[in-house]
Amino acid sequence: MAAVASKAMVPKRLDPREVLRSAILIQAAFRRWSLEDSRRLLDIAPTMPSPPLAVALAFKERMVHPSMIDHEMEAMSSAAIICGRDRGLTLGPLVACYREYWGKLPADDGIFDLLKERFQEVATEMDEDVLVKAHETATLPSEVRALMAEGRRRWGAPDESIVEYHSVFPGCNAWVEELKKSAEAMFTSRLEFATTKRSITRLGEQVELELGDGHTPLRARVLRAKTSHRERMTLEAQSNYGWPPKGKMTVLCHGTRWFATELGCTDLVVQDFVAATMREFNKSELAAIEALSPVLVQAKELRRKLAIWPPPPKLIAKALTNELQEVLDRAKEMLAADQDELGFESPPVLKLYSDILKEEFLQHCQNEAASAAQELRRTDPDNATQEEVRLVNTARLWQLVEVLQAEGISGIATATELSAEFEAELDEVRPLIALTRPDLVMIGAPKEVVDDGWHVPPGFREVDQPIGTPEPPYQPRVLTPEPPPPPATPRPDIEVCMKLHSVAVEDTRARSEIVLMERCAMIIAEECGIPREWVTHLGFQAVQAMLKPKPVDETLSDHPTSHTADSEAAYA
């Protein structure tokens, strides 16, 4: 207690600027006091400024003329005052003094060595103080970290030590590592009892909180537990009630809510289970309404006869009362049977019973609500083995609260009290009730959270897809018209026909006819002294196939015509 009291008396700020301000203030006050007798004898005004004004003037000079500051002298004085405190010193003033003059003095200045040495001494005191509290109260690594954060705040410790390769909390960190081993063993023993989605998720969060700053094999074990639990619940949904599921509506509706809790409302197996359950539920509800409708008509008619004015004779009234009591007794027997089959799942059926039994039905609902509330108070929400029981009672309580809210002042008072006490549980079960109550879907169930991302690939994230432009209306394909034929190359104005001696048509086709025509065109153009482009439409044909042999141009006299020629060439 003495150490705490001494720390409470330490000034809130003990940094170099405050030390300098205090020194200037004391000096100014002393100078003014030393001249007080002379001023009083001479009856003159004070010749020295007041201490606050002197402080302001000094700091103004420092800002206007920073070159006049003697950093080494100030650092030496501040460090001596701060490091000289032997009791109640925290790390805050040491860190402030170190950062104030770092960069203004050489890095190897002895003042920094003095501050670092004193920093290590005070850090050791802080570590010991926090470690004592950790040994007394902390049993988990997170609790030790919380004590370390509180100690860091009280002692003004920085996030990183100003001393190289120095840990601010060496003892506490070692104790955290020891607690991690015991915490890992504890979580491993609890893993086999985590048999529900909520318990596995809670265990995973605790593992990340206590052991998340290092490697631990528990992460993989928790992930395998999630996968195994999901596979087991899927198998139970497909086999426990048959497929499609059959049984009492109270059991099927509870199974729907339980599998939706464990697998998620968007799971395909759950959706199929809900659809099959709703088909059976609609049949049972319709049968109950058909059986209750004539009972309601009979009860209303008897009450009407008893309520007419003038009242019926005594014997007739007694007979009507006895008959009404028989109707009510039969309705109670039907209520007991329907409670076993439908429970409180069908609002139309419950409304019929309310109209028939009146106050007796209200009393019955209040008793059932009190029983469900008592079960919720008795069970532990953190116990995985009791989660299914809590879900059954929470759903039943939600349905009863809805019924009681429509039963007048007495019912509203009970419903309000129970809703306030179990608000969190009722809000959690409401979207599960909506699975078998289509009229509640319009109220707006909360958006379901993706199940821990176990089924999505790495790096998966949800994005808002922008709405694309609407597709244009369908238009039939229009056939592309065939292009017109290319214009024919005009025939040349001059045509020439010549015979090639000792050349047959087979010889022109033996190899490349195009190459042969190109060579002939080059020879003709060279002999005639015309450009090569002028020679076009070159071809070969037999002499016997020509109907009218054309005369040979005189310009081609170097190639005389002979009857022994086997082929003829035409040039233009």
Contacts in CASP RR format, 6 or more apart in sequence:
PFRMAT RR
TARGET T0000
AUTHOR 0000-0000-0000
METHOD contacts of the structure
MODEL  1
MAAVASKAMVPKRLDPREVLRSAILIQAAFRRWSLEDSRRLLDIAPTMPS
PPLAVALAFKERMVHPSMIDHEMEAMSSAAIICGRDRGLTLGPLVACYRE
YWGKLPADDGIFDLLKERFQEVATEMDEDVLVKAHETATLPSEVRALMAE
GRRRWGAPDESIVEYHSVFPGCNAWVEELKKSAEAMFTSRLEFATTKRSI
TRLGEQVELELGDGHTPLRARVLRAKTSHRERMTLEAQSNYGWPPKGKMT
VLCHGTRWFATELGCTDLVVQDFVAATMREFNKSELAAIEALSPVLVQAK
ELRRKLAIWPPPPKLIAKALTNELQEVLDRAKEMLAADQDELGFESPPVL
KLYSDILKEEFLQHCQNEAASAAQELRRTDPDNATQEEVRLVNTARLWQL
VEVLQAEGISGIATATELSAEFEAELDEVRPLIALTRPDLVMIGAPKEVV
DDGWHVPPGFREVDQPIGTPEPPYQPRVLTPEPPPPPATPRPDIEVCMKL
HSVAVEDTRARSEIVLMERCAMIIAEECGIPREWVTHLGFQAVQAMLKPK
PVDETLSDHPTSHTADSEAAYA
3 88 0 8 1.000
3 129 0 8 1.000
6 87 0 8 1.000
6 88 0 8 1.000
7 88 0 8 1.000
7 90 0 8 1.000
7 154 0 8 1.000
10 88 0 8 1.000
10 89 0 8 1.000
10 90 0 8 1.000
11 18 0 8 1.000
14 82 0 8 1.000
14 85 0 8 1.000
14 92 0 8 1.000
14 93 0 8 1.000
14 96 0 8 1.000
15 92 0 8 1.000
15 93 0 8 1.000
15 96 0 8 1.000
15 97 0 8 1.000
15 100 0 8 1.000
16 74 0 8 1.000
16 75 0 8 1.000
16 78 0 8 1.000
16 82 0 8 1.000
16 96 0 8 1.000
16 97 0 8 1.000
16 100 0 8 1.000
16 101 0 8 1.000
17 100 0 8 1.000
19 77 0 8 1.000
19 78 0 8 1.000
19 81 0 8 1.000
19 82 0 8 1.000
20 74 0 8 1.000
20 77 0 8 1.000
20 78 0 8 1.000
21 55 0 8 1.000
21 59 0 8 1.000
23 77 0 8 1.000
24 51 0 8 1.000
24 54 0 8 1.000
24 55 0 8 1.000
24 58 0 8 1.000
25 51 0 8 1.000
25 52 0 8 1.000
25 54 0 8 1.000
25 55 0 8 1.000
26 51 0 8 1.000
27 54 0 8 1.000
28 48 0 8 1.000
28 49 0 8 1.000
28 50 0 8 1.000
28 51 0 8 1.000
28 53 0 8 1.000
28 54 0 8 1.000
28 55 0 8 1.000
29 51 0 8 1.000
31 48 0 8 1.000
32 46 0 8 1.000
32 48 0 8 1.000
32 49 0 8 1.000
32 50 0 8 1.000
32 51 0 8 1.000
35 46 0 8 1.000
35 47 0 8 1.000
35 48 0 8 1.000
39 45 0 8 1.000
39 46 0 8 1.000
39 47 0 8 1.000
48 54 0 8 1.000
49 57 0 8 1.000
61 68 0 8 1.000
62 68 0 8 1.000
62 69 0 8 1.000
71 101 0 8 1.000
71 104 0 8 1.000
71 105 0 8 1.000
72 105 0 8 1.000
72 109 0 8 1.000
72 111 0 8 1.000
74 101 0 8 1.000
75 97 0 8 1.000
75 100 0 8 1.000
75 101 0 8 1.000
75 104 0 8 1.000
75 105 0 8 1.000
75 109 0 8 1.000
75 111 0 8 1.000
76 111 0 8 1.000
78 97 0 8 1.000
78 100 0 8 1.000
79 97 0 8 1.000
79 111 0 8 1.000
79 114 0 8 1.000
79 115 0 8 1.000
82 89 0 8 1.000
82 93 0 8 1.000
82 94 0 8 1.000
82 97 0 8 1.000
82 115 0 8 1.000
82 118 0 8 1.000
83 89 0 8 1.000
83 94 0 8 1.000
83 114 0 8 1.000
83 115 0 8 1.000
83 118 0 8 1.000
84 118 0 8 1.000
89 118 0 8 1.000
89 122 0 8 1.000
90 122 0 8 1.000
90 126 0 8 1.000
90 154 0 8 1.000
90 155 0 8 1.000
90 156 0 8 1.000
91 119 0 8 1.000
91 122 0 8 1.000
91 123 0 8 1.000
91 126 0 8 1.000
91 155 0 8 1.000
91 156 0 8 1.000
91 157 0 8 1.000
91 158 0 8 1.000
92 155 0 8 1.000
92 156 0 8 1.000
92 157 0 8 1.000
92 158 0 8 1.000
94 115 0 8 1.000
94 118 0 8 1.000
94 119 0 8 1.000
94 122 0 8 1.000
94 162 0 8 1.000
95 119 0 8 1.000
95 156 0 8 1.000
95 157 0 8 1.000
95 158 0 8 1.000
95 162 0 8 1.000
97 115 0 8 1.000
98 112 0 8 1.000
98 115 0 8 1.000
98 116 0 8 1.000
98 119 0 8 1.000
98 162 0 8 1.000
101 111 0 8 1.000
101 112 0 8 1.000
102 112 0 8 1.000
105 111 0 8 1.000
105 112 0 8 1.000
115 162 0 8 1.000
116 162 0 8 1.000
116 163 0 8 1.000
119 161 0 8 1.000
119 162 0 8 1.000
119 163 0 8 1.000
120 163 0 8 1.000
120 166 0 8 1.000
122 155 0 8 1.000
123 157 0 8 1.000
123 161 0 8 1.000
123 166 0 8 1.000
123 168 0 8 1.000
126 151 0 8 1.000
126 155 0 8 1.000
126 157 0 8 1.000
126 168 0 8 1.000
126 169 0 8 1.000
127 168 0 8 1.000
127 169 0 8 1.000
127 170 0 8 1.000
127 171 0 8 1.000
127 172 0 8 1.000
129 151 0 8 1.000
130 147 0 8 1.000
130 148 0 8 1.000
130 150 0 8 1.000
130 151 0 8 1.000
130 169 0 8 1.000
130 172 0 8 1.000
131 171 0 8 1.000
131 172 0 8 1.000
131 175 0 8 1.000
133 147 0 8 1.000
134 143 0 8 1.000
134 144 0 8 1.000
134 147 0 8 1.000
134 172 0 8 1.000
134 175 0 8 1.000
135 175 0 8 1.000
137 143 0 8 1.000
137 147 0 8 1.000
138 144 0 8 1.000
138 147 0 8 1.000
138 175 0 8 1.000
138 179 0 8 1.000
139 179 0 8 1.000
140 179 0 8 1.000
140 183 0 8 1.000
140 210 0 8 1.000
141 176 0 8 1.000
141 179 0 8 1.000
141 180 0 8 1.000
141 183 0 8 1.000
141 210 0 8 1.000
141 211 0 8 1.000
142 209 0 8 1.000
142 210 0 8 1.000
144 172 0 8 1.000
144 175 0 8 1.000
144 176 0 8 1.000
144 179 0 8 1.000
145 176 0 8 1.000
147 172 0 8 1.000
148 169 0 8 1.000
148 172 0 8 1.000
151 157 0 8 1.000
152 168 0 8 1.000
157 168 0 8 1.000
158 168 0 8 1.000
161 167 0 8 1.000
161 168 0 8 1.000
167 173 0 8 1.000
180 210 0 8 1.000
180 211 0 8 1.000
183 210 0 8 1.000
183 211 0 8 1.000
184 211 0 8 1.000
184 216 0 8 1.000
184 218 0 8 1.000
187 203 0 8 1.000
187 206 0 8 1.000
187 207 0 8 1.000
187 210 0 8 1.000
187 211 0 8 1.000
187 218 0 8 1.000
188 218 0 8 1.000
188 221 0 8 1.000
190 203 0 8 1.000
191 203 0 8 1.000
191 218 0 8 1.000
191 221 0 8 1.000
191 222 0 8 1.000
191 225 0 8 1.000
193 199 0 8 1.000
193 384 0 8 1.000
193 385 0 8 1.000
194 200 0 8 1.000
194 202 0 8 1.000
194 203 0 8 1.000
194 225 0 8 1.000
194 384 0 8 1.000
195 229 0 8 1.000
195 384 0 8 1.000
195 385 0 8 1.000
196 229 0 8 1.000
196 262 0 8 1.000
196 384 0 8 1.000
196 387 0 8 1.000
196 388 0 8 1.000
197 226 0 8 1.000
197 229 0 8 1.000
197 261 0 8 1.000
197 262 0 8 1.000
197 451 0 8 1.000
198 261 0 8 1.000
198 384 0 8 1.000
198 387 0 8 1.000
199 382 0 8 1.000
199 384 0 8 1.000
199 387 0 8 1.000
200 222 0 8 1.000
200 225 0 8 1.000
200 226 0 8 1.000
200 229 0 8 1.000
201 452 0 8 1.000
202 382 0 8 1.000
203 222 0 8 1.000
204 218 0 8 1.000
204 222 0 8 1.000
207 216 0 8 1.000
207 218 0 8 1.000
207 219 0 8 1.000
207 222 0 8 1.000
208 219 0 8 1.000
211 218 0 8 1.000
223 454 0 8 1.000
226 452 0 8 1.000
226 454 0 8 1.000
227 454 0 8 1.000
229 262 0 8 1.000
230 262 0 8 1.000
230 263 0 8 1.000
230 451 0 8 1.000
230 454 0 8 1.000
233 259 0 8 1.000
233 262 0 8 1.000
233 263 0 8 1.000
234 263 0 8 1.000
234 267 0 8 1.000
234 269 0 8 1.000
236 259 0 8 1.000
237 259 0 8 1.000
237 263 0 8 1.000
237 269 0 8 1.000
237 270 0 8 1.000
237 273 0 8 1.000
238 269 0 8 1.000
241 247 0 8 1.000
241 251 0 8 1.000
241 252 0 8 1.000
241 255 0 8 1.000
243 276 0 8 1.000
244 276 0 8 1.000
244 279 0 8 1.000
245 252 0 8 1.000
245 273 0 8 1.000
245 276 0 8 1.000
245 277 0 8 1.000
245 280 0 8 1.000
246 252 0 8 1.000
246 280 0 8 1.000
247 280 0 8 1.000
248 340 0 8 1.000
248 341 0 8 1.000
249 277 0 8 1.000
249 280 0 8 1.000
249 281 0 8 1.000
249 284 0 8 1.000
249 341 0 8 1.000
249 342 0 8 1.000
249 343 0 8 1.000
249 345 0 8 1.000
250 340 0 8 1.000
250 341 0 8 1.000
250 342 0 8 1.000
250 343 0 8 1.000
250 345 0 8 1.000
252 277 0 8 1.000
252 280 0 8 1.000
252 281 0 8 1.000
253 277 0 8 1.000
253 281 0 8 1.000
253 345 0 8 1.000
253 395 0 8 1.000
253 436 0 8 1.000
254 391 0 8 1.000
254 392 0 8 1.000
254 395 0 8 1.000
255 273 0 8 1.000
256 270 0 8 1.000
256 273 0 8 1.000
256 274 0 8 1.000
256 277 0 8 1.000
256 432 0 8 1.000
256 435 0 8 1.000
256 436 0 8 1.000
257 391 0 8 1.000
257 395 0 8 1.000
257 429 0 8 1.000
257 432 0 8 1.000
257 433 0 8 1.000
257 435 0 8 1.000
257 436 0 8 1.000
258 388 0 8 1.000
258 391 0 8 1.000
259 267 0 8 1.000
259 269 0 8 1.000
259 270 0 8 1.000
259 273 0 8 1.000
260 267 0 8 1.000
260 270 0 8 1.000
260 274 0 8 1.000
260 432 0 8 1.000
260 435 0 8 1.000
261 391 0 8 1.000
261 432 0 8 1.000
263 269 0 8 1.000
263 270 0 8 1.000
263 451 0 8 1.000
264 270 0 8 1.000
264 448 0 8 1.000
264 451 0 8 1.000
265 271 0 8 1.000
265 431 0 8 1.000
265 435 0 8 1.000
265 448 0 8 1.000
266 448 0 8 1.000
274 435 0 8 1.000
274 436 0 8 1.000
277 436 0 8 1.000
278 436 0 8 1.000
281 345 0 8 1.000
281 346 0 8 1.000
281 436 0 8 1.000
284 341 0 8 1.000
284 342 0 8 1.000
285 342 0 8 1.000
285 346 0 8 1.000
285 348 0 8 1.000
285 349 0 8 1.000
288 338 0 8 1.000
288 341 0 8 1.000
288 342 0 8 1.000
288 346 0 8 1.000
288 349 0 8 1.000
289 348 0 8 1.000
289 349 0 8 1.000
289 352 0 8 1.000
291 334 0 8 1.000
292 331 0 8 1.000
292 334 0 8 1.000
292 349 0 8 1.000
292 352 0 8 1.000
292 353 0 8 1.000
292 356 0 8 1.000
293 352 0 8 1.000
295 327 0 8 1.000
295 330 0 8 1.000
295 331 0 8 1.000
295 334 0 8 1.000
295 356 0 8 1.000
296 352 0 8 1.000
296 355 0 8 1.000
296 356 0 8 1.000
298 327 0 8 1.000
299 324 0 8 1.000
299 327 0 8 1.000
299 328 0 8 1.000
299 331 0 8 1.000
299 355 0 8 1.000
299 356 0 8 1.000
300 355 0 8 1.000
302 320 0 8 1.000
302 323 0 8 1.000
302 324 0 8 1.000
302 327 0 8 1.000
303 324 0 8 1.000
305 312 0 8 1.000
305 320 0 8 1.000
306 312 0 8 1.000
306 317 0 8 1.000
306 320 0 8 1.000
306 321 0 8 1.000
306 324 0 8 1.000
311 317 0 8 1.000
312 320 0 8 1.000
327 356 0 8 1.000
328 356 0 8 1.000
328 357 0 8 1.000
328 360 0 8 1.000
331 353 0 8 1.000
331 356 0 8 1.000
331 357 0 8 1.000
332 357 0 8 1.000
332 360 0 8 1.000
335 353 0 8 1.000
335 357 0 8 1.000
335 361 0 8 1.000
335 364 0 8 1.000
338 349 0 8 1.000
338 353 0 8 1.000
342 349 0 8 1.000
344 350 0 8 1.000
344 368 0 8 1.000
344 396 0 8 1.000
344 399 0 8 1.000
344 400 0 8 1.000
344 403 0 8 1.000
345 399 0 8 1.000
345 436 0 8 1.000
347 402 0 8 1.000
347 403 0 8 1.000
347 437 0 8 1.000
347 439 0 8 1.000
350 403 0 8 1.000
353 361 0 8 1.000
354 361 0 8 1.000
354 362 0 8 1.000
354 403 0 8 1.000
354 406 0 8 1.000
354 407 0 8 1.000
357 364 0 8 1.000
361 407 0 8 1.000
362 404 0 8 1.000
362 407 0 8 1.000
362 410 0 8 1.000
362 411 0 8 1.000
365 400 0 8 1.000
365 403 0 8 1.000
365 404 0 8 1.000
365 407 0 8 1.000
365 411 0 8 1.000
366 404 0 8 1.000
366 410 0 8 1.000
366 411 0 8 1.000
366 414 0 8 1.000
368 396 0 8 1.000
368 400 0 8 1.000
369 397 0 8 1.000
369 400 0 8 1.000
369 401 0 8 1.000
369 404 0 8 1.000
369 414 0 8 1.000
369 415 0 8 1.000
369 418 0 8 1.000
372 393 0 8 1.000
372 394 0 8 1.000
372 396 0 8 1.000
372 397 0 8 1.000
372 400 0 8 1.000
373 397 0 8 1.000
373 418 0 8 1.000
373 421 0 8 1.000
373 422 0 8 1.000
375 389 0 8 1.000
375 390 0 8 1.000
375 393 0 8 1.000
376 390 0 8 1.000
376 393 0 8 1.000
376 394 0 8 1.000
376 397 0 8 1.000
376 422 0 8 1.000
376 425 0 8 1.000
379 386 0 8 1.000
379 389 0 8 1.000
379 390 0 8 1.000
379 393 0 8 1.000
380 386 0 8 1.000
381 387 0 8 1.000
381 390 0 8 1.000
390 425 0 8 1.000
391 429 0 8 1.000
391 432 0 8 1.000
394 422 0 8 1.000
394 425 0 8 1.000
394 426 0 8 1.000
394 428 0 8 1.000
394 429 0 8 1.000
395 429 0 8 1.000
395 432 0 8 1.000
395 433 0 8 1.000
397 418 0 8 1.000
397 422 0 8 1.000
397 425 0 8 1.000
397 426 0 8 1.000
398 426 0 8 1.000
398 429 0 8 1.000
398 430 0 8 1.000
398 433 0 8 1.000
399 433 0 8 1.000
401 415 0 8 1.000
401 418 0 8 1.000
401 419 0 8 1.000
401 426 0 8 1.000
402 415 0 8 1.000
404 411 0 8 1.000
404 412 0 8 1.000
404 414 0 8 1.000
404 415 0 8 1.000
405 411 0 8 1.000
405 412 0 8 1.000
405 415 0 8 1.000
419 426 0 8 1.000
430 440 0 8 1.000
430 443 0 8 1.000
430 445 0 8 1.000
431 445 0 8 1.000
431 446 0 8 1.000
431 448 0 8 1.000
433 440 0 8 1.000
434 440 0 8 1.000
434 441 0 8 1.000
434 443 0 8 1.000
434 444 0 8 1.000
434 445 0 8 1.000
450 456 0 8 1.000
453 460 0 8 1.000
489 536 0 8 1.000
489 537 0 8 1.000
491 537 0 8 1.000
491 572 0 8 1.000
492 534 0 8 1.000
492 536 0 8 1.000
492 537 0 8 1.000
492 572 0 8 1.000
493 572 0 8 1.000
494 572 0 8 1.000
495 550 0 8 1.000
495 570 0 8 1.000
495 571 0 8 1.000
495 572 0 8 1.000
496 550 0 8 1.000
496 552 0 8 1.000
496 553 0 8 1.000
496 556 0 8 1.000
496 570 0 8 1.000
496 571 0 8 1.000
496 572 0 8 1.000
497 546 0 8 1.000
497 549 0 8 1.000
497 550 0 8 1.000
497 551 0 8 1.000
497 552 0 8 1.000
497 568 0 8 1.000
497 569 0 8 1.000
497 570 0 8 1.000
497 571 0 8 1.000
498 552 0 8 1.000
498 553 0 8 1.000
498 556 0 8 1.000
498 559 0 8 1.000
498 561 0 8 1.000
498 568 0 8 1.000
498 569 0 8 1.000
498 570 0 8 1.000
498 571 0 8 1.000
499 543 0 8 1.000
499 552 0 8 1.000
499 559 0 8 1.000
499 561 0 8 1.000
499 562 0 8 1.000
499 565 0 8 1.000
499 567 0 8 1.000
499 568 0 8 1.000
499 569 0 8 1.000
500 559 0 8 1.000
500 565 0 8 1.000
500 566 0 8 1.000
500 567 0 8 1.000
500 568 0 8 1.000
500 569 0 8 1.000
501 562 0 8 1.000
501 564 0 8 1.000
501 565 0 8 1.000
501 566 0 8 1.000
502 564 0 8 1.000
502 565 0 8 1.000
502 566 0 8 1.000
503 565 0 8 1.000
503 566 0 8 1.000
503 567 0 8 1.000
504 566 0 8 1.000
504 567 0 8 1.000
505 540 0 8 1.000
505 541 0 8 1.000
505 542 0 8 1.000
505 566 0 8 1.000
505 567 0 8 1.000
507 567 0 8 1.000
508 516 0 8 1.000
508 540 0 8 1.000
508 567 0 8 1.000
513 540 0 8 1.000
516 540 0 8 1.000
517 538 0 8 1.000
517 539 0 8 1.000
517 540 0 8 1.000
520 538 0 8 1.000
520 569 0 8 1.000
520 571 0 8 1.000
521 532 0 8 1.000
521 535 0 8 1.000
521 538 0 8 1.000
521 571 0 8 1.000
522 532 0 8 1.000
524 535 0 8 1.000
524 571 0 8 1.000
525 531 0 8 1.000
525 532 0 8 1.000
525 534 0 8 1.000
525 535 0 8 1.000
527 555 0 8 1.000
527 556 0 8 1.000
527 558 0 8 1.000
528 555 0 8 1.000
528 556 0 8 1.000
535 571 0 8 1.000
535 572 0 8 1.000
536 572 0 8 1.000
537 570 0 8 1.000
537 571 0 8 1.000
537 572 0 8 1.000
538 569 0 8 1.000
538 570 0 8 1.000
538 571 0 8 1.000
539 569 0 8 1.000
539 570 0 8 1.000
540 567 0 8 1.000
540 568 0 8 1.000
540 569 0 8 1.000
541 567 0 8 1.000
541 568 0 8 1.000
541 570 0 8 1.000
542 566 0 8 1.000
542 567 0 8 1.000
542 568 0 8 1.000
543 549 0 8 1.000
543 565 0 8 1.000
543 566 0 8 1.000
543 567 0 8 1.000
543 568 0 8 1.000
546 568 0 8 1.000
549 568 0 8 1.000
550 570 0 8 1.000
552 559 0 8 1.000
552 561 0 8 1.000
END
